[in-house]
């Protein structure tokens, strides 16, 4: 039996994020999902090594890879629109759920039970880490845009920092303290060039 699931997933590269803002470089949903997976892996790893956590960094990475898959169907609705009021928020949640159902329909029956929960973000214990990874990815984008002289992202950067701090997630705080400032560095400053 033929399945279109992974071909549909590959469409993530055509969904651009930050639609209401002027970008120096567009960011696709595919790029964001990979970065969120890196960050989710790091957050859970930090949580395990430093704060007594027991979750799997590998599972966190996989959950983050799929966390916005529904946007293949819904598109990336800008945050000011998505959260404008409770009616829009509820309606968008319903649209996301319908999109998840549609994506799951592309899966072969024998693996659907394994992948559908990833698409639906059903693993509650990982949710704070995936949310923090999502915010960290947005923060990294804001820092990179600001570094390129784009002041359009200045307030978004402040909002992302505040949202991450409000999570009170020790692993996210550690990530901010140790890793995020390097997103403002040039290639030479990163130390890749000798």
ABEGO torsion letter per residue (X at the ends): XBBAAAAAAAAAAABBBGAABBBABBBBAAAAAAAAAAAAAAAAAAAAAAAGBABBAAAAAAAAAAAAAAAAAAEBBBAAAAAABAAAAAAAAAAAAAAAAAAAAABBAAAAAAAAAAAAGABAAAAAAAAAAAAAAAAAAAAAAAAAGBAAAAAAAAAAAAAAAAAGBAAAAAAAAAAAAAAABBAAAAGABX
